[in-house]
Amino acid sequence: MDGLTATRQVLASCASRVLILTTFDADEYVYEALRLGASGFLLKDAPPDQLIGAVRSIAAGDALIDPSITRRLISRFAHAIRPPSRQPAQLASLTQRELDVLRLVARGLTNNEIAAELVVEESTVKTHVSRILMKLGLRDRVQAVVVAYESGFVIPDETGRSGYA
C-alpha cells in the first residue's frame, strides 16, 4: 500500500501522529498527506540528524514539512488563494488573540518566538494553540497552517512570506 493509504488507515484506527518519509515531493502528494492528517512530511534524502529531529518534533506534538517543499507550497497557496472581504466564517469562533497566534503559527514561528512577539509567556502561547486546534477540530499545527492559508486568512506575498487578510 502507498503512504497515503497507510496514513489514512493509521489515523482512522488510532490516535497517532504520522511522519511521512518519501522520495515523492510532488505538491499534490504533500498536500493530500497533510489533508489526511499527517503531522509531517520529510524526504528520504534528509540527513540523519534532520530525520531524528523530525521524529522527536512529531512525537512532541509539533509538525514539520521538509524545508525544500515549504517554499513551493507557500508559493502555490499565494497563486491559488484570493483574500476574502471579511474574516472567514470557519475562524469566527476564535478570539482576537487566538487569531494573532494563528497568524504567527502560519508564519512558521515556534511557541517561544510567538511568546516573544506577543510579549507573553510560552505557556500562554501553548494554551492559545491548544484552543485553536480544539475550536477548529484540528490535530496539529500543520493542519492549522493549512486552514489559515486555505481560508484566505493568511496570504503569502510574492516572496513567500505570509501577509494577513
Summary of the structure (lengths in Angstrom):
residues: 165
radius of gyration: 15.6
end to end distance: 40.1
largest distance: 47.1
contacts: 472
relative contact order: 0.13
helix: 57%
strand: 10%
